[in-house]
Amino acid sequence: MVPFLAGAAIRITWLSYAEFLNNPERAAEAYYAVTQVIGGDVVFCFGDLSIEAVDFGQDMVYPPNDTAHPDYSKPRIATTVDY
């Protein structure tokens, strides 16, 4: 069994999405904690689908109770010239 636990890990450890996504040590602790509660054969660790955007310099929005997303008002690639 490989449960998909990111959201649960964040909630049972009271982390914010920003802290979970930007602090690998806290994310590991959260995954460990939720695995102890729910169980499973494998821990499927991932951050967020926006990680690549951050690596390319995109500004992010970290809502308190929702997944992170790019700041749509300031796109990193706004025109074809930016490519």
MOPAC internal coordinates of N, CA, C and O (Angstrom, degrees):
PM7 1SCF
backbone

  N    0.0000 0     0.00 0     0.00 0    0    0    0
  C    1.4512 1     0.00 0     0.00 0    1    0    0
  C    1.5301 1   108.38 1     0.00 0    2    1    0
  O    1.2310 1   120.98 1   -46.96 1    3    2    1
  N    1.3280 1   115.74 1   133.04 1    3    2    1
  C    1.4650 1   121.65 1   177.48 1    5    3    2
  C    1.5287 1   107.89 1  -126.23 1    6    5    3
  O    1.2310 1   119.94 1   -89.91 1    7    6    5
  N    1.3282 1   117.72 1    90.09 1    7    6    5
  C    1.4697 1   118.80 1   179.72 1    9    7    6
  C    1.5269 1   111.74 1   -73.13 1   10    9    7
  O    1.2310 1   121.47 1   -30.44 1   11   10    9
  N    1.2902 1   114.80 1   149.56 1   11   10    9
  C    1.4602 1   124.55 1   179.13 1   13   11   10
  C    1.5271 1   106.19 1   -95.45 1   14   13   11
  O    1.2310 1   119.88 1   -82.27 1   15   14   13
  N    1.3464 1   117.83 1    97.73 1   15   14   13
  C    1.4551 1   121.12 1  -161.96 1   17   15   14
  C    1.5227 1   117.25 1  -112.98 1   18   17   15
  O    1.2310 1   118.83 1  -172.09 1   19   18   17
  N    1.2927 1   119.83 1     7.91 1   19   18   17
  C    1.4689 1   119.10 1  -172.83 1   21   19   18
  C    1.5207 1   112.53 1   -57.70 1   22   21   19
  O    1.2310 1   120.10 1   127.65 1   23   22   21
  N    1.3107 1   117.41 1   -52.35 1   23   22   21
  C    1.4620 1   120.10 1  -178.99 1   25   23   22
  C    1.5163 1   112.29 1   -61.12 1   26   25   23
  O    1.2310 1   120.63 1   139.04 1   27   26   25
  N    1.3376 1   116.40 1   -40.96 1   27   26   25
  C    1.4657 1   120.37 1   178.24 1   29   27   26
  C    1.5235 1   110.37 1   -66.49 1   30   29   27
  O    1.2310 1   120.02 1   139.87 1   31   30   29
  N    1.3283 1   117.57 1   -40.13 1   31   30   29
  C    1.4637 1   121.11 1   179.99 1   33   31   30
  C    1.5215 1   110.57 1   -60.92 1   34   33   31
  O    1.2310 1   120.74 1   138.90 1   35   34   33
  N    1.3031 1   116.19 1   -41.10 1   35   34   33
  C    1.4650 1   120.56 1   179.91 1   37   35   34
  C    1.5206 1   110.62 1   -65.35 1   38   37   35
  O    1.2310 1   121.01 1   136.53 1   39   38   37
  N    1.3132 1   115.68 1   -43.47 1   39   38   37
  C    1.4632 1   118.89 1  -174.75 1   41   39   38
  C    1.5266 1   113.29 1   -73.32 1   42   41   39
  O    1.2310 1   119.34 1   140.76 1   43   42   41
  N    1.3290 1   118.86 1   -39.24 1   43   42   41
  C    1.4653 1   117.56 1  -177.09 1   45   43   42
  C    1.5271 1   112.43 1   -76.79 1   46   45   43
  O    1.2310 1   120.16 1   163.64 1   47   46   45
  N    1.3288 1   117.30 1   -16.36 1   47   46   45
  C    1.4638 1   119.86 1   178.50 1   49   47   46
  C    1.5275 1   111.94 1  -104.66 1   50   49   47
  O    1.2310 1   120.16 1  -177.57 1   51   50   49
  N    1.3113 1   117.31 1     2.43 1   51   50   49
  C    1.4627 1   122.99 1   177.17 1   53   51   50
  C    1.5261 1   112.67 1    60.17 1   54   53   51
  O    1.2310 1   120.17 1  -149.25 1   55   54   53
  N    1.3297 1   117.28 1    30.75 1   55   54   53
  C    1.4591 1   120.29 1   175.42 1   57   55   54
  C    1.5146 1   109.74 1   -84.95 1   58   57   55
  O    1.2310 1   120.52 1   -27.45 1   59   58   57
  N    1.3019 1   116.62 1   152.55 1   59   58   57
  C    1.4618 1   119.99 1   169.18 1   61   59   58
  C    1.5236 1   107.18 1   -83.08 1   62   61   59
  O    1.2310 1   120.42 1   -20.82 1   63   62   61
  N    1.3138 1   116.79 1   159.18 1   63   62   61
  C    1.4625 1   119.36 1   175.99 1   65   63   62
  C    1.5211 1   110.74 1   -59.81 1   66   65   63
  O    1.2310 1   120.22 1   141.20 1   67   66   65
  N    1.3131 1   117.18 1   -38.80 1   67   66   65
  C    1.4662 1   120.18 1  -179.76 1   69   67   66
  C    1.5266 1   110.43 1   -61.36 1   70   69   67
  O    1.2310 1   120.14 1   135.26 1   71   70   69
  N    1.3181 1   117.34 1   -44.74 1   71   70   69
  C    1.4596 1   120.02 1  -179.76 1   73   71   70
  C    1.5302 1   110.70 1   -66.66 1   74   73   71
  O    1.2310 1   120.39 1   137.43 1   75   74   73
  N    1.3183 1   116.85 1   -42.57 1   75   74   73
  C    1.4630 1   121.49 1   179.05 1   77   75   74
  C    1.5295 1   111.38 1   -60.44 1   78   77   75
  O    1.2310 1   120.58 1   137.18 1   79   78   77
  N    1.3153 1   116.49 1   -42.82 1   79   78   77
  C    1.4668 1   120.43 1  -175.95 1   81   79   78
  C    1.5220 1   113.45 1   -80.76 1   82   81   79
  O    1.2310 1   119.90 1   157.50 1   83   82   81
  N    1.3094 1   117.81 1   -22.50 1   83   82   81
  C    1.4632 1   120.44 1  -175.22 1   85   83   82
  C    1.5217 1   114.55 1  -109.60 1   86   85   83
  O    1.2310 1   119.89 1  -179.90 1   87   86   85
  N    1.3145 1   117.81 1     0.10 1   87   86   85
  C    1.4530 1   121.17 1  -179.26 1   89   87   86
  C    1.5269 1   108.94 1  -131.45 1   90   89   87
  O    1.2310 1   119.85 1   -85.94 1   91   90   89
  N    1.3322 1   117.90 1    94.06 1   91   90   89
  C    1.4655 1   120.71 1  -175.39 1   93   91   90
  C    1.5283 1   114.06 1   -58.84 1   94   93   91
  O    1.2310 1   120.02 1   145.75 1   95   94   93
  N    1.3145 1   117.56 1   -34.25 1   95   94   93
  C    1.4645 1   119.85 1   179.37 1   97   95   94
  C    1.5255 1   111.03 1   -64.81 1   98   97   95
  O    1.2310 1   120.68 1   135.39 1   99   98   97
  N    1.3215 1   116.30 1   -44.61 1   99   98   97
  C    1.4767 1   119.85 1   178.82 1  101   99   98
  C    1.5209 1   110.93 1   -67.30 1  102  101   99
  O    1.2310 1   120.29 1   143.51 1  103  102  101
  N    1.3451 1   117.04 1   -36.49 1  103  102  101
  C    1.4614 1   120.00 1   177.12 1  105  103  102
  C    1.5217 1   110.71 1   -63.07 1  106  105  103
  O    1.2310 1   120.17 1   137.44 1  107  106  105
  N    1.3323 1   117.29 1   -42.56 1  107  106  105
  C    1.4656 1   120.85 1   178.29 1  109  107  106
  C    1.5291 1   110.65 1   -62.29 1  110  109  107
  O    1.2310 1   120.58 1   137.21 1  111  110  109
  N    1.3263 1   116.49 1   -42.79 1  111  110  109
  C    1.4651 1   120.26 1   177.65 1  113  111  110
  C    1.5294 1   110.69 1   -61.40 1  114  113  111
  O    1.2310 1   120.48 1   139.98 1  115  114  113
  N    1.3265 1   116.68 1   -40.02 1  115  114  113
  C    1.4610 1   120.80 1  -179.83 1  117  115  114
  C    1.5231 1   111.03 1   -66.67 1  118  117  115
  O    1.2310 1   120.19 1   136.34 1  119  118  117
  N    1.3231 1   117.24 1   -43.66 1  119  118  117
  C    1.4671 1   119.77 1   177.54 1  121  119  118
  C    1.5215 1   111.05 1   -62.94 1  122  121  119
  O    1.2310 1   120.26 1   138.97 1  123  122  121
  N    1.3174 1   117.11 1   -41.03 1  123  122  121
  C    1.4659 1   119.93 1   178.10 1  125  123  122
  C    1.5278 1   110.47 1   -62.14 1  126  125  123
  O    1.2310 1   120.65 1   133.81 1  127  126  125
  N    1.3270 1   116.36 1   -46.19 1  127  126  125
  C    1.4622 1   120.60 1  -177.69 1  129  127  126
  C    1.5204 1   111.66 1   -61.64 1  130  129  127
  O    1.2310 1   119.92 1   134.49 1  131  130  129
  N    1.3131 1   117.75 1   -45.51 1  131  130  129
  C    1.4627 1   119.31 1  -177.38 1  133  131  130
  C    1.5241 1   110.90 1   -71.12 1  134  133  131
  O    1.2310 1   119.87 1   148.95 1  135  134  133
  N    1.3180 1   117.86 1   -31.05 1  135  134  133
  C    1.4573 1   120.43 1   176.85 1  137  135  134
  C    1.5221 1   110.51 1   -66.79 1  138  137  135
  O    1.2310 1   120.12 1   145.79 1  139  138  137
  N    1.3328 1   117.38 1   -34.21 1  139  138  137
  C    1.4583 1   120.79 1   177.03 1  141  139  138
  C    1.5286 1   111.11 1   -65.78 1  142  141  139
  O    1.2310 1   120.18 1   147.95 1  143  142  141
  N    1.3209 1   117.26 1   -32.05 1  143  142  141
  C    1.4627 1   121.31 1  -179.54 1  145  143  142
  C    1.5307 1   111.19 1   -81.56 1  146  145  143
  O    1.2310 1   120.14 1   132.23 1  147  146  145
  N    1.3223 1   117.35 1   -47.77 1  147  146  145
  C    1.4570 1   121.86 1  -172.45 1  149  147  146
  C    1.5265 1   112.37 1   -91.97 1  150  149  147
  O    1.2310 1   120.51 1   146.66 1  151  150  149
  N    1.3238 1   116.62 1   -33.34 1  151  150  149
  C    1.4577 1   120.07 1  -177.73 1  153  151  150
  C    1.5164 1   111.33 1    88.29 1  154  153  151
  O    1.2310 1   121.53 1     9.34 1  155  154  153
  N    1.3110 1   114.67 1  -170.66 1  155  154  153
  C    1.4539 1   120.50 1  -179.71 1  157  155  154
  C    1.5111 1   110.27 1   134.05 1  158  157  155
  O    1.2310 1   120.89 1   -16.89 1  159  158  157
  N    1.3110 1   115.91 1   163.11 1  159  158  157
  C    1.4620 1   121.92 1  -178.96 1  161  159  158
  C    1.5211 1   112.29 1   -90.87 1  162  161  159
  O    1.2310 1   120.44 1   153.25 1  163  162  161
  N    1.3193 1   116.77 1   -26.75 1  163  162  161
  C    1.4574 1   122.73 1  -175.88 1  165  163  162
  C    1.5215 1   107.55 1  -140.08 1  166  165  163
  O    1.2310 1   120.22 1   -35.79 1  167  166  165
  N    1.3139 1   117.19 1   144.21 1  167  166  165
  C    1.4589 1   120.89 1   173.01 1  169  167  166
  C    1.5238 1   107.32 1   -98.23 1  170  169  167
  O    1.2310 1   120.66 1   -64.74 1  171  170  169
  N    1.3138 1   116.35 1   115.26 1  171  170  169
  C    1.4636 1   122.51 1   179.49 1  173  171  170
  C    1.5180 1   107.46 1   -90.79 1  174  173  171
  O    1.2310 1   120.44 1   -80.73 1  175  174  173
  N    1.3262 1   116.76 1    99.27 1  175  174  173
  C    1.4654 1   122.18 1  -176.75 1  177  175  174
  C    1.5173 1   110.54 1   -93.85 1  178  177  175
  O    1.2310 1   120.96 1   -49.95 1  179  178  177
  N    1.2665 1   115.77 1   130.05 1  179  178  177
  C    1.4519 1   122.04 1   173.71 1  181  179  178
  C    1.5172 1   107.00 1  -154.22 1  182  181  179
  O    1.2310 1   121.14 1   -17.87 1  183  182  181
  N    1.3060 1   115.43 1   162.13 1  183  182  181
  C    1.4554 1   119.03 1   179.74 1  185  183  182
  C    1.5017 1   111.06 1  -100.45 1  186  185  183
  O    1.2310 1   121.04 1   100.46 1  187  186  185
  N    1.2867 1   115.62 1   -79.54 1  187  186  185
  C    1.4540 1   121.03 1  -174.93 1  189  187  186
  C    1.5120 1   107.28 1  -163.33 1  190  189  187
  O    1.2310 1   120.68 1   -25.37 1  191  190  189
  N    1.2952 1   116.31 1   154.63 1  191  190  189
  C    1.4611 1   119.78 1   179.75 1  193  191  190
  C    1.5249 1   112.84 1   -70.03 1  194  193  191
  O    1.2310 1   119.93 1   170.45 1  195  194  193
  N    1.3074 1   117.74 1    -9.55 1  195  194  193
  C    1.4623 1   121.06 1  -179.56 1  197  195  194
  C    1.5282 1   113.11 1   -93.02 1  198  197  195
  O    1.2310 1   119.48 1  -178.24 1  199  198  197
  N    1.3136 1   118.59 1     1.76 1  199  198  197
  C    1.4634 1   120.96 1  -177.18 1  201  199  198
  C    1.5219 1   111.46 1   -57.10 1  202  201  199
  O    1.2310 1   120.25 1   137.43 1  203  202  201
  N    1.3158 1   117.12 1   -42.57 1  203  202  201
  C    1.4653 1   119.65 1  -179.88 1  205  203  202
  C    1.5193 1   111.22 1   -62.92 1  206  205  203
  O    1.2310 1   120.45 1   141.58 1  207  206  205
  N    1.3310 1   116.75 1   -38.42 1  207  206  205
  C    1.4595 1   119.93 1   179.09 1  209  207  206
  C    1.5306 1   110.62 1   -61.50 1  210  209  207
  O    1.2310 1   120.22 1   139.12 1  211  210  209
  N    1.3191 1   117.18 1   -40.88 1  211  210  209
  C    1.4661 1   121.34 1   177.56 1  213  211  210
  C    1.5238 1   110.00 1   -62.20 1  214  213  211
  O    1.2310 1   120.99 1   136.11 1  215  214  213
  N    1.3306 1   115.71 1   -43.89 1  215  214  213
  C    1.4661 1   119.66 1  -179.63 1  217  215  214
  C    1.5239 1   112.49 1   -61.47 1  218  217  215
  O    1.2310 1   120.35 1   151.18 1  219  218  217
  N    1.3169 1   116.94 1   -28.82 1  219  218  217
  C    1.4635 1   120.49 1   177.68 1  221  219  218
  C    1.5283 1   112.43 1   -88.04 1  222  221  219
  O    1.2310 1   120.01 1  -178.39 1  223  222  221
  N    1.3359 1   117.58 1     1.61 1  223  222  221
  C    1.4569 1   120.86 1   175.14 1  225  223  222
  C    1.5090 1   115.56 1    98.87 1  226  225  223
  O    1.2310 1   119.59 1  -169.46 1  227  226  225
  N    1.3247 1   118.39 1    10.54 1  227  226  225
  C    1.4588 1   120.95 1   179.50 1  229  227  226
  C    1.5242 1   110.16 1   -72.24 1  230  229  227
  O    1.2310 1   120.37 1   -46.29 1  231  230  229
  N    1.3317 1   116.90 1   133.71 1  231  230  229
  C    1.4585 1   121.14 1   172.62 1  233  231  230
  C    1.5215 1   108.63 1   -69.61 1  234  233  231
  O    1.2310 1   120.78 1   -38.81 1  235  234  233
  N    1.3269 1   116.11 1   141.19 1  235  234  233
  C    1.4583 1   121.19 1  -176.63 1  237  235  234
  C    1.5237 1   110.91 1  -118.06 1  238  237  235
  O    1.2310 1   121.48 1   -22.43 1  239  238  237
  N    1.3104 1   114.78 1   157.57 1  239  238  237
  C    1.4538 1   123.35 1   172.56 1  241  239  238
  C    1.5241 1   106.07 1  -114.30 1  242  241  239
  O    1.2310 1   120.46 1   -49.29 1  243  242  241
  N    1.3194 1   116.72 1   130.71 1  243  242  241
  C    1.4618 1   122.28 1   179.99 1  245  243  242
  C    1.5315 1   108.93 1  -116.47 1  246  245  243
  O    1.2310 1   119.94 1   -93.87 1  247  246  245
  N    1.3409 1   117.71 1    86.13 1  247  246  245
  C    1.4603 1   119.17 1   177.32 1  249  247  246
  C    1.5302 1   110.22 1   -62.11 1  250  249  247
  O    1.2310 1   119.75 1   -31.16 1  251  250  249
  N    1.3186 1   118.08 1   148.84 1  251  250  249
  C    1.4663 1   119.46 1  -175.81 1  253  251  250
  C    1.5277 1   114.09 1   -63.25 1  254  253  251
  O    1.2310 1   119.65 1   147.45 1  255  254  253
  N    1.3166 1   118.28 1   -32.55 1  255  254  253
  C    1.4650 1   120.42 1  -175.28 1  257  255  254
  C    1.5224 1   113.21 1  -129.83 1  258  257  255
  O    1.2310 1   120.93 1  -146.01 1  259  258  257
  N    1.2999 1   115.83 1    33.99 1  259  258  257
  C    1.4663 1   119.83 1  -179.41 1  261  259  258
  C    1.5145 1   108.33 1  -151.94 1  262  261  259
  O    1.2310 1   120.53 1   -12.61 1  263  262  261
  N    1.3155 1   116.59 1   167.39 1  263  262  261
  C    1.4501 1   119.66 1  -177.86 1  265  263  262
  C    1.5275 1   111.39 1   -70.64 1  266  265  263
  O    1.2310 1   121.71 1   -26.88 1  267  266  265
  N    1.3118 1   114.32 1   153.12 1  267  266  265
  C    1.4673 1   120.28 1   178.60 1  269  267  266
  C    1.5196 1   109.86 1   -66.95 1  270  269  267
  O    1.2310 1   121.34 1   -25.46 1  271  270  269
  N    1.3244 1   115.05 1   154.54 1  271  270  269
  C    1.4667 1   120.03 1   176.31 1  273  271  270
  C    1.5241 1   108.59 1  -152.71 1  274  273  271
  O    1.2310 1   120.68 1   -21.80 1  275  274  273
  N    1.3329 1   116.31 1   158.20 1  275  274  273
  C    1.4644 1   119.05 1   178.40 1  277  275  274
  C    1.5272 1   111.00 1   -60.68 1  278  277  275
  O    1.2310 1   120.92 1   -27.62 1  279  278  277
  N    1.3183 1   115.84 1   152.38 1  279  278  277
  C    1.4580 1   121.05 1   172.77 1  281  279  278
  C    1.5223 1   106.25 1   -77.22 1  282  281  279
  O    1.2310 1   121.18 1   -80.67 1  283  282  281
  N    1.3055 1   115.35 1    99.33 1  283  282  281
  C    1.4669 1   120.69 1  -174.09 1  285  283  282
  C    1.5257 1   113.07 1   -64.97 1  286  285  283
  O    1.2310 1   119.93 1   162.15 1  287  286  285
  N    1.3340 1   117.74 1   -17.85 1  287  286  285
  C    1.4639 1   119.53 1   178.97 1  289  287  286
  C    1.5344 1   111.40 1   -79.98 1  290  289  287
  O    1.2310 1   120.18 1   166.83 1  291  290  289
  N    1.3460 1   117.26 1   -13.17 1  291  290  289
  C    1.4667 1   121.30 1   179.93 1  293  291  290
  C    1.5359 1   109.94 1  -134.99 1  294  293  291
  O    1.2310 1   119.91 1  -109.10 1  295  294  293
  N    1.3307 1   117.78 1    70.90 1  295  294  293
  C    1.4522 1   118.43 1  -178.53 1  297  295  294
  C    1.5173 1   112.77 1   -67.01 1  298  297  295
  O    1.2310 1   120.69 1   -38.90 1  299  298  297
  N    1.3178 1   116.29 1   141.10 1  299  298  297
  C    1.4820 1   121.53 1   178.04 1  301  299  298
  C    1.5138 1   109.98 1   -66.91 1  302  301  299
  O    1.2310 1   120.31 1   140.74 1  303  302  301
  N    1.3094 1   117.01 1   -39.26 1  303  302  301
  C    1.4718 1   121.89 1   177.05 1  305  303  302
  C    1.5243 1   106.52 1  -114.34 1  306  305  303
  O    1.2310 1   121.26 1   -80.89 1  307  306  305
  N    1.3126 1   115.19 1    99.11 1  307  306  305
  C    1.4701 1   120.31 1  -173.38 1  309  307  306
  C    1.5256 1   112.42 1   -99.47 1  310  309  307
  O    1.2310 1   120.05 1   156.22 1  311  310  309
  N    1.3131 1   117.51 1   -23.78 1  311  310  309
  C    1.4563 1   119.99 1  -178.48 1  313  311  310
  C    1.5315 1   109.19 1  -137.55 1  314  313  311
  O    1.2310 1   120.70 1   -10.47 1  315  314  313
  N    1.2992 1   116.27 1   169.53 1  315  314  313
  C    1.4756 1   119.84 1   177.41 1  317  315  314
  C    1.5238 1   111.37 1   -64.29 1  318  317  315
  O    1.2310 1   119.84 1   152.80 1  319  318  317
  N    1.3141 1   117.91 1   -27.20 1  319  318  317
  C    1.4611 1   121.68 1   177.75 1  321  319  318
  C    1.5318 1   110.31 1   -64.61 1  322  321  319
  O    1.2310 1   120.13 1   146.35 1  323  322  321
  N    1.3243 1   117.36 1   -33.65 1  323  322  321
  C    1.4623 1   121.46 1  -179.96 1  325  323  322
  C    1.5245 1   112.42 1   -63.28 1  326  325  323
  O    1.2310 1   120.52 1   154.86 1  327  326  325
  N    1.3248 1   116.61 1   -25.14 1  327  326  325
  C    1.4642 1   119.10 1   178.44 1  329  327  326
  C    1.5095 1   110.34 1   -66.04 1  330  329  327
  O    1.2310 1   120.10 1   180.00 1  331  330  329

